[in-house]
Amino acid sequence: MRVFENRASAVLYRFLKSNATTKPFLLPANVCPIVPLTFLKAGVTFEFIDIDKTHGMNQQICLERLKTKNYSGILFVHAYGRLFENTDFYGFIKDIDSSIYIIDDRCLCIPRLDSKVQKNIDLELYSTGYAKYVELSYGGWGIIRDDLNYEQFLIKYKEIDFEEQMTYIRKCLDAGLKYEGDVNDWLDGGSLDSAQIYMEQVEEKLYLTNVHKQRINAIYEYYLSPYINWTKDYQSWRFVFEVEQRDVCLKKIFDAGFFAGTNFPSVAFLFKGEHLPFAEQEQNRLLNLFNDFRVDEKFARQICEVITTCYK
């Protein structure tokens, strides 16, 4: 079945509340902070797994952990919108314990528009919120196995609580502090007016987004090809690559009046006080360039001129 909500995090929350989740979940260290915050609100415990060189959850560590302790499930994030081929990985998990829930977080991926349930996946999650591949500033959906539960639990929401949560989390990440906030009414559990109209908007925006991203990425590839060290399957959500002295390059970009992004930081210390070395090391290396409707071809060419000076 496919379910729709005003936020993908509400789909995750209602899935967790609707199904038996008495044991912890495993999450990757570089997951968006909204995800562990949703687990906290749902009253579901979690532990973190370090990532590997793919920037996805380290699958070997995950499988070893599942063999030594009981868990309710895992949540795998397709980092930077790269579509990981996880058929074997998910199969190994179900071989260990068929009751383990597998949540496939594709919120940064190119949306899959059909509703077919894929093998060994219990919840496949998509979002069209802020800065997602298709950005409508609202909306998300989940594809759930038909034999699982999904109940429309009431979720109280206050916009001021959401704003305060985001400000506090950013403060903690910047200062290296542990999260000690209140799980208040920050989660928007509102329903969509029409799932049909929403999906029509998604499909229309998806086409326009594909065309725009291909045009902008082509410019980045042309000017930055000598420096690109990440494969094209990481370049759909944004244009991701490594640069030496990233913070110096980032400063040059902003000083010139442009903007760029950094990669997802480790949140293992934020929520658990743990240092996971690979995720912490990797969070300082990557630069991502916008390829959405915030930028045009002129912007792309000019920011490339700035970036090339970082290599000279």
N, C-alpha and C positions, 0 to 999 in steps of 0.2 A: 504494500500500500504506500501511497505517497501522501504526506501531510504538509501543510503550509502554515507558516506563522509570520508575524511581523518581523521577527528576528530569528536567525538560525540558532542562536543560543537558547531561545525558548523551546525549539524542537529538541535540542539536547537535554534541557532540563526536564521536559515532560517525558521523554524517553526514559531517563534515569529514574524518575519518580514512579513510572508506570510498571517497571520491571524489577525483579528481585536483584538488588545490588548491595548485599550485606558485606561483601569483601571489597578490598581496594581495586582500583583501576590503575593501569600503567599508562603514563603520558610521556611524550617526548619533552626533553628539557627546553626546547625552543618553541613550544606551543604558545599561541596568543594568550595573554593573561586572562582574557575573558573566559577561556575554557576551564582552567582550574577554579576560577571564581564561580562559574556555573556549578561545578561539582560541589563546592562548598555550600552554595545555596541549596542544592538538592540533598545535602547531608550524606554525600558519598565520598568516602576517603580515596586518596590517590597517592601514588608514588611516581617518581620521575626516573626515566631511562635516558642516558646520554645519547647523543646523536653520533653518526659516523661521517665519513668524508662526503657522503651523498647529501648530508644535512637532513636526512630522515632519521627516525628512531633506529638505534643500533639493534638490528634484528637478532643477532646472535645473543647479545646480552638479554634481550627481551625473552627469548625462548628459554635461556638458562634460568632466568628468574621464575618463569611460569612452571618449570619443572621442580622447583624447590619450595614453592609457597603457593597457597591458594589465592586466586584473584577472581573478581567478577568479570573483568574484561580489560581490553586495551583500546586506546584511541590513537590511531595512526594519522599523522598530518602529512599531506602531500606538499612538502616544502616548496615555497615560491611558485606554486601552481604546477610543478612538475608531476606528471602522472606516473607514479611508481607502479611497476608490475609486481603485485604482491600475491599472486595466486598461490604460489608454493608456500610463502610465509604464512598466509592465513590458513592454508590447509594443515601446516604443521601445528599451528595453535589449536585448531579444532581436534587434531589427533591427540594432543595432550589432554584436552578437556572440551568436549563438544558444547558444554554449557557456558563457556567463556564468550562474553559478548565482544564482537569486533565492530568498532565504530570507525568508519572510513571518512575522515574529515577532508573534503575536497572544496573547502570554502574559497580557496584561491585558484582553483582549477577552472578551465573552460567548462561551463555547465553541460551536463548530460541531460537532454530534454525528455527522454523517455523515462518510464517509471518501472522498468524491469528490475527485479531484485537480482543482484549478482551473487554468485556462489560464495558462501562462507562470510558474507557481510550482513550484519544485523541492522546497522543503520549507516546509510550513506548520506552525507550532509553537504548541503550547498547553501551559499549565501549571495545575496545581491546588495549587501549593505555597503557602507563606506569603504572605498578603496579595494573593492573586490573586482574580479575580472569583468563581470557585467555589473556596473554600479547604478543602482536605482535609488540608493540611500535608504532602502528599507527592503524587507522581505528575505525569506529563506525557505528551504524545504528539506525534507528528509524522506528517503526511500527505506522503508522498514519491512522486515520479513512479516508475512501475513499472520503467522502464528504468534507474534509478539503483541504486547499491549501498548496502547497509546491513549491516554486519558487527558482530557482538557482541564487539568488542574487550574484553579484560579491563581493568578499571579498578580499581586499588587505592584503597581509601578508608579514611581515618582521621578520625573526627569531630573530634578535637582540631585537626587540620590545617585543617578547614573553619572552625572557630571562630577560629583564629588568623588565617586569611586575612581573614575579615570584620572582625575587630577592627583589623587593620593597614590595610585599605582605608579604613575609616571614619576612622582617624587621619590618613591621607594626605589625604583629602578635606577634613577639618576644618582641617588645617594648611597646605594648598596644596603638598603634597609629591608628588614623582614616585614611582611604584610601583617598588620595587627588591626585591620579595620573591621567594621561591622557588616555582616551580610544583610543589608537592608533591602529596600524596595527598588533596586537599580535595574532589574530585569524587565524589559518590555514584553509582556505576554499577550499583547493585543493580536486580534485575528485580522486576516486580510478580508477586504470587502468581497472580492471575487477572485478565486484561484485561476479561473479561466482568463480573465482580463490580465491578471498579473503575468501568467505564462506567455500571453501574447506580447506583453511589453518586454519580457525577457528575451523572447525569440527575435523581436525586432532590434533590440539594443545589441544583442549578441552579434548579429550580422554587421551592424555599423562598427562595433568595437573591433571585430576581426579585421576589417578593412583598415581601420585607423592604426591599430597596433602593427600590422604588417608594414605599413608605410613608414611609421616612425622607427621600427626596428631595423628596416633596411638602411636608414640613414646611420644609425648607431653602428651597424655592421660594416658599412662602407668606411667610416672614419676611424673606427676603433679596432678593426680586424687584427692589427699587429699585437694588440694587447688583450684580446679576448681569450679567456682560459676556461670558460664554462660553456657547456654544450647548449644547443638551441632548445632542448626540451626544458630548460630552466628560464627561457626568455618570454614566456607567454604573459604571465601576470605583470612583470616588469622586466627590464633588461638588466640582468645580474652578471657581475664580473668582479674579479679581485683587482685591487690596486695597492701598490706599496704605499706606505704612509697615508693610509686612507683618510685620516682626520685632517691631514694637511691638504689633501686634494679636496675634501669636503669644504674646508674653509675657503679655498680658492673659488669653488663653485658658488657659495653663498655670497662671498665678497663681490663676485661679478654680477650678482643680481639673479642668479638661477637657483635651482633647488634640486636635491636628490635625496635618496633614502639610504638607510643602513639596514642590515639584516636583523631578523628576529633574535633578541637576546635570550640567554638562558633565564628561566624563571624558577629554577630549582632552589636557588637561595631565597628568592622572594617569598615563596610559599612554604619551603621546607628547611631552609637554613643549610642546604647542601651545596657543595661545590662540585659540579660535574665538568671535568677538565676540557673535554673536546668542545662542548657547546660554548664554554666561556672563552676558549681560545678562538673559535671560529667567528664569534660575534664581532670581532674587531677587524675582520679582513674584507668583508664584502661591501660593495657599493651597488645600489640599484637605481636605475634611471627610469623615470616615469615614461610610460608609452600610452597613457590614457588620454582623455579629452582635456586634461589640464595643460597639455603641451601641443605645440604644432611643429611643422617641419623646420621653421626658422629657429625655434627654441632648440630643437634636436641638433641642428648643425652648429649653433653657437656654443652649446654646452660641450660639444665634442672638442671644439677648439680650446676650451679651457682645460679639459681633461688631458688632452695630449701634452700640455705643458707640464703635467705632473710626471711625465716620463722622460723629460729632457734635463 
